């Protein structure tokens, strides 16, 4: 899983495509996760996505996403 | 962290906007609610009722089992009255009267427990019913037995959880106390000398590190512990936390800015500030007594000042 300190080591695999996210916006089985800071999230995000800033992943992920097999799509600002 | 079904949308927001994806603007909720997971497809539908049965509490299971036996007994008895084919006891038809009812219930018990003495026997279509009752009786009774066995297991697990939990609380309390006395001596030195010598700063760094660890524990405790912390214990913990934060704020405020700042210290302070800001009466998932909420709010206030 993503460790907040080692952002550069995030493996970008497996990937999910824009089209798939677009098609599944209403699908509740897919959780779309915004890992940008709360302010950035407020400025605009994919509809229905939930906010979990990278810095808080370790502290809050368990409470927010209790199911380890939950289908999750993670995104941030851009391809950095 | 063990999520097995995680995928990355590499393009991110930039790519999304570029391709005219819909964008929503709303602040993130303060208290994050757990995501409600849609039921996963798959898993055999046929045995769902069996799982429901297994999830029932023991009392209800026993009640269901007894009820089932009585219902079957009544059916055996009624078919004897209405249709002429009923139970036979020693080649004699069981009569549709009160003693016949007793015999039917007796037969029902013998069948459900899969004893099958054979002194009373079903005839005709009742044989099918008896077999069905035998199967159902075995399943339900199996559930009852497994409940009885696992109950002790659950008690043990709960006990172990409780003990570990108490130990953890004790450790946090002790450490917070140490942190407080350490911070106190640092504060004193600071007041005497104005500037922190290297040695003292290193000590402050390590204290901050310990503090951060314990703060994380308290944070976890408030946010995701399965065990409900005792309010009294929590109160003393929060009070300790507040005084530690208070003296940290004071140290941080009277610290000379600019030269001689260590990055580790800064990072530690920032982490503490961020963590403690998430502790407030309204944002933790459980509801606590007003006094506790107040001290949580106080902690958040202190954390704001620290940040």
Interface residues (C-beta under 8 A of the other chain):
Chain A: X1 X10 X11 X12 X13 X14 X15 X16 X17 X18 X21 X22 X25 X28 X29 X31 X36 X38 X41 X42 X43 X44 X45 X46 X47 X48 X49 X50 X51 X52 X55 X56 X57 X58 X59 X60 X61 X62 X63 X64 X65 X66 X67 X68 X69 X70 X71 X72 X73 X74 X75 X76 X77 X78 X79 X80
Chain B: X1 X2 X3 X4 X5 X6 X7 X8 X9 X10 X11 X12 X13 X14 X15 X16 X17 X19 X21 X22 X23 X24 X25 X26 X27 X28 X29 X32 X34 X35 X36 X37 X38 X40 X216 X219 X220 X223 X224 X274 X275 X278 X285
